[in-house]
Amino acid sequence: MLVDAGDNFGGISDPEKRKAEVILRGMGAMGYDALGIGEVDLNYGVDFLLDTAREAKVPLVCANLINYRTGKSLVQPYVVLKRGKLKVAVLGLIDNVLELINARQGTDSLVVTDPIQVAHELIPALKKKADVVVLLSHMGYAKSSKLAMEIPELDVLVTGHSPSVNMEARKEGNALGMMTGSRGQYVGYLLLRLGDKKAIATYESKLVPLDGRIKLGGLIEGFINDYNAQEKKLLEERSRREHEEALSHAGENRYLGEETCKRCHADTYEKVVEMGHAKAYASLAKTNSDGLSECLPCHTVGFGTPTGFTPASAVPDLKNVQCESCHGMGTSHKRDGTYRTAGEKTCLVCHTKERSPEFSYKTYSRKIAH
């Protein structure tokens, strides 16, 4: 079985919306059995989520999201899946304290009922229908864990709305709990062996990092490459329109590029050009991600600013993480040769917990000492 507790979408921009379509198409292609709903999954409205999930053939489950106008559940509260001779019930819940940005207005208005009350009523009833009951809880760790300890009929708890991870399943009352963090960096694996009366006798679990060792399937890779190519084309078209206008309002300060820095700092330049930062843009190009506006700010100089990198810019070449990425615009340097000092705060702009979970300033700073 493949399940997820929600929050698979990102921000509210047009590129993020297009990516959301690709994500659901990919989940459908992989054969997801049930998908819980998180608050950011509703960022583009109810109709977008329902229509896209339907087209992708991804079953949505949530037992406490109610359509205000009809009084009915927005999606199916649960599914009961047959695996051999076993029946597995999978239900979803979302916290009623979360803000649903674009789903509280007009025809999209939703009511989020008390998930704790719904769980206490529904899970014991499901245990009478199924051998194993799985809860996709989009309520964070503390509330989900407390709920699992209150309901002995729950067998498996999959927790969403939490950046934390469990390296292996942990006991939450009678249930086994799994947390796999965010941004698709990990997938949790849980194997159950049932004994007498179909109770869980033993289990195996682990957290699998989705890194370079995991090879993409041909269909999924095709989805990603198509999306990346589309975004690159759209970015290039937008850049051509906006670049000249942005330059006219840029003022005196601007990015100059590493070749300008090299004139006075040749020895330092020879060191940094061999570092990983100097290959940052190439790492995007290698995965056809060099047209993604969400990636470019940390792989180029000044992307998103009037004089920073754009696909339409001519000279200077502002690809990769260069001197000005950390030390500021060359035109703002003092004429005595000094420039802005870079420290941990500078690094943390890009090396966030989500993007770089293993980042340690003490360790990483040694790699870029110059």
C-alpha positions as CSV (number, residue, x, y, z in Angstrom):
1,M,0.0,0.0,0.0
2,L,1.1,3.6,-0.7
3,V,-0.4,6.3,1.5
4,D,0.4,10.0,2.4
5,A,-0.9,12.3,5.1
6,G,-1.1,15.5,3.0
7,D,0.6,18.8,2.3
8,N,2.0,17.7,-1.0
9,F,1.6,21.1,-2.7
10,G,3.8,24.2,-2.2
11,G,3.0,28.0,-2.3
12,I,0.4,29.8,-4.2
13,S,2.3,30.9,-7.3
14,D,1.5,29.7,-10.9
15,P,4.6,27.5,-11.1
16,E,3.7,25.9,-7.8
17,K,0.2,25.2,-9.1
18,R,1.6,23.6,-12.3
19,K,3.9,21.5,-10.1
20,A,0.9,20.4,-8.0
21,E,-0.6,18.9,-11.1
22,V,2.6,17.0,-11.8
23,I,2.8,15.7,-8.2
24,L,-0.7,14.3,-8.3
25,R,-0.2,12.8,-11.8
26,G,3.0,11.1,-10.4
27,M,1.2,9.8,-7.3
28,G,-1.5,8.4,-9.6
29,A,1.1,6.7,-11.8
30,M,2.7,5.2,-8.8
31,G,-0.6,3.8,-7.6
32,Y,-1.2,5.6,-4.3
33,D,-4.0,3.9,-2.4
34,A,-5.1,6.9,-0.2
35,L,-4.0,10.5,0.1
36,G,-4.9,12.6,3.2
37,I,-5.5,16.4,2.8
38,G,-3.4,19.1,4.3
39,E,-4.1,22.8,4.4
40,V,-1.7,23.7,1.6
41,D,-3.4,21.1,-0.7
42,L,-6.3,23.6,-0.7
43,N,-4.1,26.6,-1.7
44,Y,-5.6,26.6,-5.2
45,G,-9.2,26.0,-4.1
46,V,-11.4,23.0,-3.7
47,D,-12.2,22.5,-7.3
48,F,-8.6,22.3,-8.4
49,L,-7.8,19.7,-5.8
50,L,-10.8,17.5,-6.5
51,D,-10.5,17.8,-10.3
52,T,-6.8,17.2,-10.4
53,A,-7.0,14.2,-8.0
54,R,-9.9,12.7,-10.0
55,E,-7.9,13.0,-13.3
56,A,-4.9,11.5,-11.7
57,K,-7.0,8.7,-10.1
58,V,-5.7,9.4,-6.6
59,P,-8.2,8.6,-3.8
60,L,-8.5,11.5,-1.3
61,V,-9.7,10.7,2.2
62,C,-10.7,13.1,5.0
63,A,-13.4,12.4,7.5
64,N,-13.8,15.9,9.0
65,L,-13.8,18.3,6.0
66,I,-17.4,19.3,5.3
67,N,-18.8,21.3,2.4
68,Y,-20.5,24.2,4.0
69,R,-23.1,24.6,1.3
70,T,-24.2,20.9,1.0
71,G,-23.4,19.7,4.6
72,K,-21.7,16.6,3.1
73,S,-18.2,15.3,3.4
74,L,-15.9,17.0,0.8
75,V,-14.3,13.6,0.0
76,Q,-14.7,10.1,1.1
77,P,-14.0,9.8,4.9
78,Y,-12.1,6.5,4.4
79,V,-11.4,3.6,2.1
80,V,-11.4,-0.1,2.9
81,L,-8.7,-1.9,0.8
82,K,-8.5,-5.6,0.3
83,R,-5.0,-7.2,0.5
84,G,-5.4,-10.9,0.1
85,K,-7.7,-12.1,2.8
86,L,-7.2,-8.9,4.8
87,K,-9.1,-5.7,4.9
88,V,-7.3,-2.4,5.7
89,A,-9.3,0.7,6.5
90,V,-7.5,4.0,5.8
91,L,-9.1,7.3,7.0
92,G,-7.9,10.9,7.0
93,L,-8.2,13.7,9.4
94,I,-7.1,17.4,9.3
95,D,-6.6,19.7,12.3
96,N,-9.4,22.2,12.8
97,V,-7.0,24.9,13.9
98,L,-5.2,25.2,10.5
99,E,-5.9,28.1,8.2
100,L,-7.3,27.1,4.8
101,I,-6.2,30.1,2.7
102,N,-8.3,29.7,-0.4
103,A,-11.0,27.4,0.9
104,R,-13.1,29.5,3.2
105,Q,-14.8,31.7,0.7
106,G,-17.7,31.4,-1.7
107,T,-18.5,28.0,-3.1
108,D,-15.3,26.7,-1.7
109,S,-16.3,27.3,1.9
110,L,-15.5,24.4,4.2
111,V,-16.2,23.4,7.8
112,V,-13.5,21.5,9.6
113,T,-15.2,19.5,12.4
114,D,-13.4,18.4,15.6
115,P,-10.9,15.7,14.4
116,I,-10.6,14.2,17.9
117,Q,-14.4,13.6,18.2
118,V,-14.6,12.2,14.7
119,A,-11.7,9.8,15.4
120,H,-13.2,8.5,18.6
121,E,-16.4,7.8,16.8
122,L,-15.1,6.5,13.5
123,I,-12.0,4.4,14.3
124,P,-13.7,1.9,16.7
125,A,-16.5,1.5,14.1
126,L,-13.9,0.9,11.3
127,K,-12.2,-1.8,13.4
128,K,-15.4,-3.8,13.2
129,K,-15.2,-3.6,9.3
130,A,-11.4,-4.1,8.8
131,D,-8.5,-6.1,10.2
132,V,-6.1,-3.1,10.2
133,V,-7.0,0.5,10.7
134,V,-4.6,3.2,9.4
135,L,-5.0,6.9,10.3
136,L,-3.5,9.6,8.0
137,S,-3.4,12.4,10.6
138,H,-2.6,15.9,9.4
139,M,-2.4,17.3,12.9
140,G,1.3,17.3,13.7
141,Y,3.1,15.0,16.1
142,A,1.9,16.0,19.6
143,K,-1.8,16.0,18.8
144,S,-1.6,12.8,16.6
145,S,0.4,10.9,19.3
146,K,-2.0,11.9,22.0
147,L,-5.0,10.8,19.9
148,A,-3.4,7.4,19.1
149,M,-2.9,6.7,22.8
150,E,-6.5,7.3,23.5
151,I,-7.9,4.9,20.8
152,P,-6.8,1.3,21.3
153,E,-8.5,0.2,18.0
154,L,-6.0,2.2,15.9
155,D,-3.2,0.1,14.4
156,V,-1.1,2.4,12.3
157,L,-0.6,6.2,12.6
158,V,0.9,8.2,9.7
159,T,1.6,11.7,10.8
160,G,1.6,14.7,8.5
161,H,2.1,18.5,9.1
162,S,5.4,17.9,10.8
163,P,8.9,18.4,9.5
164,S,10.2,15.7,11.9
165,V,11.1,12.1,10.9
166,N,11.1,8.8,12.6
167,M,14.0,6.5,11.6
168,E,11.7,3.6,12.4
169,A,8.2,3.1,13.6
170,R,7.5,4.0,17.2
171,K,4.8,2.8,19.6
172,E,2.0,5.3,20.1
173,G,-0.4,3.5,22.4
174,N,-1.4,0.3,20.6
175,A,-0.5,1.9,17.2
176,L,2.7,2.0,15.2
177,G,3.6,5.6,14.3
178,M,5.5,6.7,11.2
179,M,6.6,10.3,10.3
180,T,8.6,11.0,7.1
181,G,9.1,14.7,7.2
182,S,8.4,17.1,4.3
183,R,9.4,18.0,0.8
184,G,9.4,14.4,-0.4
185,Q,12.9,13.8,1.1
186,Y,12.0,10.4,2.6
187,V,9.5,7.6,2.4
188,G,8.6,5.4,5.3
189,Y,8.5,1.6,5.0
190,L,6.4,-0.5,7.4
191,L,5.9,-4.3,7.1
192,L,3.2,-5.8,9.4
193,R,3.0,-9.5,10.3
194,L,-0.4,-10.4,11.8
195,G,-0.8,-13.3,14.2
196,D,-3.8,-14.8,16.0
197,K,-7.0,-12.9,15.6
198,K,-5.3,-10.8,13.0
199,A,-3.5,-8.7,15.5
200,I,-0.1,-7.2,14.7
201,A,2.5,-9.8,16.0
202,T,5.8,-8.4,14.6
203,Y,6.8,-5.7,12.2
204,E,9.7,-4.2,10.3
205,S,10.2,-0.5,9.5
206,K,12.7,2.0,8.2
207,L,13.1,5.4,6.8
208,V,14.3,5.5,3.2
209,P,16.0,8.7,1.9
210,L,14.9,9.6,-1.6
211,D,18.4,10.6,-2.8
212,G,20.5,9.9,-5.8
213,R,20.6,6.2,-5.1
214,I,16.9,6.0,-6.0
215,K,16.4,5.9,-9.7
216,L,13.4,7.5,-11.3
217,G,11.0,5.4,-13.2
218,G,10.7,6.3,-16.9
219,L,7.1,7.6,-16.6
220,I,7.8,9.7,-13.6
221,E,11.0,11.1,-15.1
222,G,9.0,12.0,-18.1
223,F,6.5,14.0,-16.0
224,I,9.4,15.9,-14.3
225,N,11.3,16.6,-17.5
226,D,8.2,17.9,-19.2
227,Y,7.4,20.2,-16.3
228,N,11.0,21.5,-16.1
229,A,11.1,22.2,-19.8
230,Q,7.8,24.1,-19.6
231,E,8.9,26.2,-16.7
232,K,12.2,27.0,-18.4
233,K,10.5,28.2,-21.5
234,L,8.0,30.3,-19.5
235,L,10.8,31.8,-17.4
236,E,12.8,32.7,-20.5
237,E,9.8,34.4,-22.1
238,R,9.0,36.4,-18.9
239,S,12.6,37.4,-18.4
240,R,12.8,38.9,-21.9
241,R,9.8,41.1,-21.1
242,E,10.9,42.1,-17.7
243,H,14.7,42.4,-17.8
244,E,15.1,45.7,-19.6
245,E,12.4,47.4,-17.5
246,A,14.0,46.1,-14.3
247,L,17.4,47.5,-15.2
248,S,16.0,50.9,-15.8
249,H,14.8,51.1,-12.2
250,A,17.9,49.4,-10.7
251,G,19.8,52.4,-9.5
252,E,23.5,52.6,-9.0
253,N,24.2,49.4,-7.1
254,R,24.3,46.2,-9.2
255,Y,25.9,42.8,-9.5
256,L,29.1,42.7,-11.5
257,G,30.0,39.0,-11.7
258,E,33.0,37.0,-10.6
259,E,35.2,38.1,-13.5
260,T,35.1,41.6,-12.0
261,C,36.0,40.3,-8.5
262,K,38.8,38.3,-10.0
263,R,40.7,41.5,-11.0
264,C,41.6,42.3,-7.4
265,H,41.2,38.9,-5.8
266,A,42.8,36.6,-8.2
267,D,44.3,34.2,-5.6
268,T,41.0,33.8,-3.8
269,Y,39.2,33.3,-7.1
270,E,41.4,30.4,-8.0
271,K,40.4,28.7,-4.8
272,V,36.7,29.3,-4.9
273,V,36.3,28.3,-8.5
274,E,37.2,24.7,-7.6
275,M,34.5,24.6,-4.8
276,G,31.0,23.1,-5.0
277,H,29.4,26.6,-5.0
278,A,31.1,27.2,-8.4
279,K,29.2,24.3,-9.9
280,A,25.8,25.1,-8.4
281,Y,24.1,26.0,-11.7
282,A,25.5,22.9,-13.4
283,S,23.8,20.7,-10.7
284,L,20.5,22.2,-11.8
285,A,21.2,21.8,-15.5
286,K,22.1,18.1,-14.8
287,T,18.6,17.4,-13.6
288,N,16.9,19.8,-16.1
289,S,15.9,22.1,-13.2
290,D,17.7,25.2,-14.5
291,G,14.3,26.8,-15.4
292,L,12.7,26.5,-11.9
293,S,12.3,29.8,-10.2
294,E,12.2,28.1,-6.8
295,C,15.7,26.7,-7.3
296,L,17.5,29.6,-9.1
297,P,17.9,32.0,-6.1
298,C,20.3,29.6,-4.4
299,H,22.2,28.5,-7.6
300,T,22.8,31.8,-9.2
301,V,23.6,35.4,-8.2
302,G,20.8,37.7,-7.4
303,F,18.0,35.9,-9.2
304,G,14.7,37.8,-8.7
305,T,16.4,41.2,-8.4
306,P,16.7,43.8,-11.1
307,T,20.4,43.2,-11.9
308,G,20.7,39.6,-10.8
309,F,20.7,36.5,-13.0
310,T,18.0,36.0,-15.5
311,P,18.0,33.7,-18.6
312,A,17.7,36.9,-20.7
313,S,20.8,38.6,-19.1
314,A,23.9,38.9,-21.3
315,V,26.9,39.9,-19.3
316,P,28.1,39.5,-16.7
317,D,27.7,35.8,-16.3
318,L,25.8,35.3,-13.0
319,K,25.4,31.6,-12.9
320,N,26.5,29.6,-9.9
321,V,27.1,30.8,-6.3
322,Q,29.7,33.5,-6.7
323,C,31.5,36.1,-4.6
324,E,28.5,38.5,-4.5
325,S,26.1,35.8,-3.4
326,C,27.7,35.9,0.0
327,H,29.5,39.3,0.1
328,G,27.0,41.5,-1.5
329,M,26.9,43.6,-4.7
330,G,30.3,44.5,-6.1
331,T,29.3,48.2,-6.5
332,S,28.6,48.4,-2.7
333,H,32.2,47.4,-1.8
334,K,34.3,50.0,-0.2
335,R,37.1,51.3,-2.3
336,D,39.7,50.3,0.3
337,G,39.2,46.7,-0.8
338,T,37.0,45.5,2.1
339,Y,33.6,44.0,1.6
340,R,30.7,42.5,3.6
341,T,31.7,39.6,5.8
342,A,29.7,36.4,5.3
343,G,28.7,34.3,8.3
344,E,26.3,31.7,9.3
345,K,23.3,34.0,8.8
346,T,24.2,34.3,5.2
347,C,24.4,30.5,4.7
348,L,21.1,29.9,6.3
349,V,19.3,31.9,3.6
350,C,19.7,28.8,1.4
351,H,20.7,26.1,3.7
352,T,17.4,25.8,5.5
353,K,16.3,22.7,7.4
354,E,13.9,21.8,4.5
355,R,16.5,22.1,1.7
356,S,19.6,21.1,3.6
357,P,18.6,19.0,6.7
358,E,22.2,17.9,7.4
359,F,23.7,21.4,7.2
360,S,26.2,22.4,9.9
361,Y,27.8,25.8,9.7
362,K,30.9,24.6,11.5
363,T,31.4,21.6,9.1
364,Y,30.3,23.3,5.9
365,S,32.3,26.5,6.5
366,R,35.5,24.5,6.4
367,K,34.8,23.4,2.9
368,I,34.6,27.0,1.6
369,A,37.4,28.6,3.7
370,H,39.3,31.0,1.5
